[in-house]
């Protein structure tokens, strides 16, 4: 369905209690699910497993986060900072 998703990509939740929340993809599982983190509520120790049809993708992939995810040296603070920087620079609302 949305197989062009990658670790380190910024997405927004469209369904569920976390609707409207910005998250970072940690891993894409098969063709239906992805593991998502926001660094606050959903931390890297326990990522949210979410159906791909319930997220709205962006074309923003943070290369430095992608590298840290693949090397397994990412922290919750890294994720929080990237999302906060993006939200302060952009005030668009979609999803």
N, C-alpha and C positions, 0 to 999 in steps of 0.2 A: 504494500500500500504506500507507505512513506518510507521507502527503503533508503532514501538519500539523506538519512540522519546520521550524525557522527558524534562521537564523544567530544565534549567541549562546546557543543552547540547550545545556544540559548533558545529556550522554548517557553511557552506559556500554557498553563493548565486551563482547559476549557470546561471540565466537568469535575464534580466532586466537591468536597469541603475546601480543597485548595484552589478552587476556581479563581482565575485571575493572577495567580502567583507565578513569578518568573522563576525558572529552574534551569539547571545545566544538565545535559545528558551525560551520564557516566558510562552507560553501556547500552547498546541496542541488543535486545534478546529476540531471536528469530524475526518474524515479520509482523508480530502483533504487539509486542511490549518493549518498553525501554525502562531503564533504571534512572531516576531523576533525583537531584539534590538541590537544595537551596542554601545549605550551610547554616541555617537557623533551626527550623523545625525538622526538616528532613536532612540529616547529616550524612556524611559519606559512610559512616559506620552502619547506617540502616537506611539505604536509599529507598525511594518510593517506586514501586513497580506499577507502571501506568500503561494503559492501552494507548497505542499510537493514535487512534482515532479521537482520543480525548485530550490531545495536546495540539497546540497551534505552533508550527515551526517558524523560525525566523531564518534569515540567510546569514546570521552572525555566528561565526565559529571562532572562539578565542583560541588562537594557536598555542599560546603559552599554557593555557589550561589543558588543551589537548595533549601536549607533550607531558605535562605533569601527571595526567590521568594514565597515559600509556606506561609511564615509568613508575606509577604507583607512589608518587611523592606529593600528592595533592592534599591540601588542608581545607577545612571548612572556612577558614578566614580568607583563603584565596577565592573561593566561590562567592562568599558574601561581598567581597570587595569588587569583583567583576560585575555582579548584578547591581550593586549600589552605584557604581560608576556609570553603567549603562542607563539606569533609571534617572540619574541626575542629569544626564546629557539628553535624554529623550523623554518626552512627556506624552507620546502617542499612546492611545488606548485601542487595542484590538482584541479579538477573540470573543 
